[in-house]
Amino acid sequence: MTIKKISGGVCAPKGFSAAGMHCGVRKNREKKDIAMIFCDVECSAAAVYTTNKVYGAPITVTRENLKNGRARAVICNSGNANTSNADGVEKARAMCKMTAEALGISKSDVIVASTGVIGLTLDLEPIEYGIKELSKSLSKEGGNDAAQAIMTTDTLVKEIAVEAVIGGKTVRIGAIAKGSGMIHPNMATMLSFITTDAAITPEMLHKALKSVVDKTYNMISVDGDTSTNDMVSVMASGLAENDLIDSEGDGFEAFKAALEEIGGYMAPMIAKDGEGATRLLICNVSGAPDLLCAKTVARGVIASSLVKAMFFGADANWGRLLCAMGYCGADFDLSKVSISMSSRAGSVQGVENGFCIPFSEEEAKKILLESEITIDISMDQGGADATAWGCDLTYDYVKINGDYRS
Amino acid sequence: MTIKKISGGVCAPKGFSAAGMHCGVRKNREKKDIAMIFCDVECSAAAVYTTNKVYGAPITVTRENLKNGRARAVICNSGNANTSNADGVEKARAMCKMTAEALGISKSDVIVASTGVIGLTLDLEPIEYGIKELSKSLSKEGGNDAAQAIMTTDTLVKEIAVEAVIGGKTVRIGAIAKGSGMIHPNMATMLSFITTDAAITPEMLHKALKSVVDKTYNMISVDGDTSTNDMVSVMASGLAENDLIDSEGDGFEAFKAALEEIGGYMAPMIAKDGEGATRLLICNVSGAPDLLCAKTVARGVIASSLVKAMFFGADANWGRLLCAMGYCGADFDLSKVSISMSSRAGSVQGVENGFCIPFSEEEAKKILLESEITIDISMDQGGADATAWGCDLTYDYVKINGDYRS
């Protein structure tokens, strides 16, 4: 199947429009802080959520609203997470009500999200103003504004769209995302809103989303902190008029492959844009005894503070890679493990049969100074593979998070 | 029971002498790199080890040697961890043989340890020279030299000794330790060698050690990285001539209390001296439903990168404390949780019934600018308590670990 990148972001699929603007949740008028996505027709909808026991009020409300597998709009503000506030749920519900009224839809058809500081009372006045304005300015060109409006400490706008042919019909999928800090696997530790015009039931949509998130969004780690607020949602308008995907089979597999293209694009984008990051780290584990082991090792290595700091210093400290593998909780035979690191500048092996071996420091330095580095861990004890994405630990991470609120 | 601090470190208990010097494992001649502790008589001995699957060769060999619960000497080098090397076990055994020959004891009576860079071949030549010299310079005044010789990136020498009366006899316990980086609970993620002149069986010694380590050494986190090499060992000479502690009871409890004094001193010392640290963080959890929950929450909060960074910035971001509690894996009722922070400068509450509440930013700033800060988490849902020790995440942590090997 050919999957082609197209423009338009979340507005690329048929039926969707979007908008983003500054409403005043943030003081800085230069920074958009509220986004809306709308669909002309009712959609199948699904979402996966943070596993943090302390989760934001918007998560509670979106969960309620998506129980029936239906949605038509997303409303999301940045600058305030509306989490750990006594009146949080009430306010998240009010955001849905305002959105529903402005768009003439049911309030249970709204996906609500917030991102920003935890424990700060949310002022609904700017939100109310924003929702009214957004509902009037929705357009097919608004996807990028929406992508900007959900950013917090992100430095890169994250949007993508693809198209694929499913059962003879062209289907489109679009997405925006925000990441940056508090990013550690376990759904979703960031926000991403996906749209598609595929015809698919809520059940199969959830199944496809869960599978793709597990392989992509959930395999990112910026700092080991699983956020309270984050989710990946998807709305499917059905306007592509493909045969309804209501069970597993070719159509479902094709849709999942296209959706995986979205996740596979967003995961490294989010990792690369981790707070203060200067390098994207990709950890490929192959030949693991099972998938759990492959994923645990890939995530464990990418999440180690000492590994992350060593990449900031471009220092080929193979022992730290082994150390992180050792404590990550995976069960494996160390004596079969080999490790190499590679980048545009070449490739170098430093571990064989579980032991460190001599290598060229000079060559390794050259390889590690690049901005995108791949760690290849060959386990040679089974058929399971996994990839995880992360970034280096830098002075700037400490700086950004030493005084995030001010 | 009165437990009194005394001088002398590991040499305070009857029967023990020690020495430390520069032998040449490290290039820098100013830095001592090999330590020896010796006992005039055979000791009951016990140790707890790292849980990292990738563990150092010295761990393998010490485990073998302590199987019979007996030891008379510790030999430890810094600068090279002798880990992930194909000839590591062979060399750790050679270190025991050299020590045994120099001291005229059995090689299975030696506790061997190494700390430093992983994956670097260990040169035995300086070690052999060092062992010979150390065996000639052992003295009752050598404890501080030994404490210096096991340091890596530590900035503070860590030694202590206490005495207590057990069954009418004065018993002494002494210890040295090193910490700094790769410090995260799960035995022991650092090295500490403890000596005592108590008369106690190897079994009861192990039991006391395990209990104390779980409450103290294992409740430290510097960076979430569990090291490959670390252990806490204890040797008991019996020269205090107390009634042999061979079962639970008053004598055992008194010994454990004195040993806990050692762990309770070393844990904050190690946390405070975490790589790059500027502040000691103490997290007290009270009223947890069970001990596992109390420990998981205390460790989870202290280990969060975002929490650690916020203390570097002296920023009272209560949401991050709640966030870390939420993803640490503990099961609890959020609605009963209150959180305060305190230091010499005062105390401030920021969370009540699981929600953030208004607080004085000015007061909080003053409190958080101190060098020792306590986070009090009151869970109000049971009788279990725990304390964990950590430190802030700073530019210097990144700097130290961005280029540790050079």
HADDOCK unambig.tbl for C-alpha pairs under 7 A between the chains (distance, minus, plus):
assign (segid A and resid 52 and name CA) (segid B and resid 326 and name CA) 4.92 0.50 0.50
assign (segid A and resid 52 and name CA) (segid B and resid 327 and name CA) 4.57 0.50 0.50
assign (segid A and resid 53 and name CA) (segid B and resid 326 and name CA) 4.31 0.50 0.50
assign (segid A and resid 53 and name CA) (segid B and resid 327 and name CA) 6.14 0.50 0.50
assign (segid A and resid 54 and name CA) (segid B and resid 322 and name CA) 6.70 0.50 0.50
assign (segid A and resid 54 and name CA) (segid B and resid 323 and name CA) 6.00 0.50 0.50
assign (segid A and resid 54 and name CA) (segid B and resid 326 and name CA) 4.55 0.50 0.50
assign (segid A and resid 84 and name CA) (segid B and resid 354 and name CA) 6.81 0.50 0.50
assign (segid A and resid 84 and name CA) (segid B and resid 355 and name CA) 4.65 0.50 0.50
assign (segid A and resid 84 and name CA) (segid B and resid 356 and name CA) 5.72 0.50 0.50
assign (segid A and resid 85 and name CA) (segid B and resid 355 and name CA) 5.31 0.50 0.50
assign (segid A and resid 85 and name CA) (segid B and resid 356 and name CA) 5.89 0.50 0.50
assign (segid A and resid 86 and name CA) (segid B and resid 355 and name CA) 5.76 0.50 0.50
assign (segid A and resid 118 and name CA) (segid B and resid 319 and name CA) 4.71 0.50 0.50
assign (segid A and resid 119 and name CA) (segid B and resid 319 and name CA) 5.49 0.50 0.50
assign (segid A and resid 119 and name CA) (segid B and resid 356 and name CA) 5.04 0.50 0.50
assign (segid A and resid 223 and name CA) (segid B and resid 305 and name CA) 6.33 0.50 0.50
assign (segid A and resid 225 and name CA) (segid B and resid 304 and name CA) 6.47 0.50 0.50
assign (segid A and resid 226 and name CA) (segid B and resid 327 and name CA) 6.17 0.50 0.50
assign (segid A and resid 227 and name CA) (segid B and resid 323 and name CA) 6.63 0.50 0.50
assign (segid A and resid 228 and name CA) (segid B and resid 323 and name CA) 6.09 0.50 0.50
assign (segid A and resid 304 and name CA) (segid B and resid 225 and name CA) 6.47 0.50 0.50
assign (segid A and resid 305 and name CA) (segid B and resid 223 and name CA) 6.34 0.50 0.50
assign (segid A and resid 306 and name CA) (segid B and resid 401 and name CA) 6.41 0.50 0.50
assign (segid A and resid 309 and name CA) (segid B and resid 398 and name CA) 5.72 0.50 0.50
assign (segid A and resid 309 and name CA) (segid B and resid 401 and name CA) 5.49 0.50 0.50
assign (segid A and resid 309 and name CA) (segid B and resid 402 and name CA) 4.75 0.50 0.50
assign (segid A and resid 310 and name CA) (segid B and resid 401 and name CA) 6.04 0.50 0.50
assign (segid A and resid 310 and name CA) (segid B and resid 402 and name CA) 4.56 0.50 0.50
assign (segid A and resid 310 and name CA) (segid B and resid 403 and name CA) 6.47 0.50 0.50
assign (segid A and resid 311 and name CA) (segid B and resid 402 and name CA) 6.92 0.50 0.50
assign (segid A and resid 312 and name CA) (segid B and resid 402 and name CA) 5.63 0.50 0.50
assign (segid A and resid 313 and name CA) (segid B and resid 402 and name CA) 4.00 0.50 0.50
assign (segid A and resid 313 and name CA) (segid B and resid 403 and name CA) 5.35 0.50 0.50
assign (segid A and resid 315 and name CA) (segid B and resid 402 and name CA) 6.98 0.50 0.50
assign (segid A and resid 315 and name CA) (segid B and resid 403 and name CA) 6.13 0.50 0.50
assign (segid A and resid 319 and name CA) (segid B and resid 118 and name CA) 4.74 0.50 0.50
assign (segid A and resid 319 and name CA) (segid B and resid 119 and name CA) 5.52 0.50 0.50
assign (segid A and resid 322 and name CA) (segid B and resid 54 and name CA) 6.72 0.50 0.50
assign (segid A and resid 323 and name CA) (segid B and resid 54 and name CA) 6.01 0.50 0.50
assign (segid A and resid 323 and name CA) (segid B and resid 227 and name CA) 6.63 0.50 0.50
assign (segid A and resid 323 and name CA) (segid B and resid 228 and name CA) 6.10 0.50 0.50
assign (segid A and resid 326 and name CA) (segid B and resid 52 and name CA) 4.93 0.50 0.50
assign (segid A and resid 326 and name CA) (segid B and resid 53 and name CA) 4.31 0.50 0.50
assign (segid A and resid 326 and name CA) (segid B and resid 54 and name CA) 4.57 0.50 0.50
assign (segid A and resid 327 and name CA) (segid B and resid 52 and name CA) 4.59 0.50 0.50
assign (segid A and resid 327 and name CA) (segid B and resid 53 and name CA) 6.15 0.50 0.50
assign (segid A and resid 327 and name CA) (segid B and resid 226 and name CA) 6.17 0.50 0.50
assign (segid A and resid 354 and name CA) (segid B and resid 84 and name CA) 6.85 0.50 0.50
assign (segid A and resid 355 and name CA) (segid B and resid 84 and name CA) 4.67 0.50 0.50
assign (segid A and resid 355 and name CA) (segid B and resid 85 and name CA) 5.37 0.50 0.50
assign (segid A and resid 355 and name CA) (segid B and resid 86 and name CA) 5.82 0.50 0.50
assign (segid A and resid 356 and name CA) (segid B and resid 84 and name CA) 5.74 0.50 0.50
assign (segid A and resid 356 and name CA) (segid B and resid 85 and name CA) 5.93 0.50 0.50
assign (segid A and resid 356 and name CA) (segid B and resid 119 and name CA) 5.06 0.50 0.50
assign (segid A and resid 393 and name CA) (segid B and resid 398 and name CA) 6.79 0.50 0.50
assign (segid A and resid 394 and name CA) (segid B and resid 398 and name CA) 6.09 0.50 0.50
assign (segid A and resid 395 and name CA) (segid B and resid 395 and name CA) 5.07 0.50 0.50
assign (segid A and resid 395 and name CA) (segid B and resid 398 and name CA) 6.33 0.50 0.50
assign (segid A and resid 398 and name CA) (segid B and resid 309 and name CA) 5.73 0.50 0.50
assign (segid A and resid 398 and name CA) (segid B and resid 393 and name CA) 6.78 0.50 0.50
assign (segid A and resid 398 and name CA) (segid B and resid 394 and name CA) 6.08 0.50 0.50
assign (segid A and resid 398 and name CA) (segid B and resid 395 and name CA) 6.31 0.50 0.50
assign (segid A and resid 401 and name CA) (segid B and resid 306 and name CA) 6.41 0.50 0.50
assign (segid A and resid 401 and name CA) (segid B and resid 309 and name CA) 5.48 0.50 0.50
assign (segid A and resid 401 and name CA) (segid B and resid 310 and name CA) 6.03 0.50 0.50
assign (segid A and resid 402 and name CA) (segid B and resid 309 and name CA) 4.75 0.50 0.50
assign (segid A and resid 402 and name CA) (segid B and resid 310 and name CA) 4.58 0.50 0.50
assign (segid A and resid 402 and name CA) (segid B and resid 311 and name CA) 6.93 0.50 0.50
assign (segid A and resid 402 and name CA) (segid B and resid 312 and name CA) 5.60 0.50 0.50
assign (segid A and resid 402 and name CA) (segid B and resid 313 and name CA) 3.99 0.50 0.50
assign (segid A and resid 403 and name CA) (segid B and resid 310 and name CA) 6.48 0.50 0.50
assign (segid A and resid 403 and name CA) (segid B and resid 313 and name CA) 5.33 0.50 0.50
assign (segid A and resid 403 and name CA) (segid B and resid 315 and name CA) 6.14 0.50 0.50
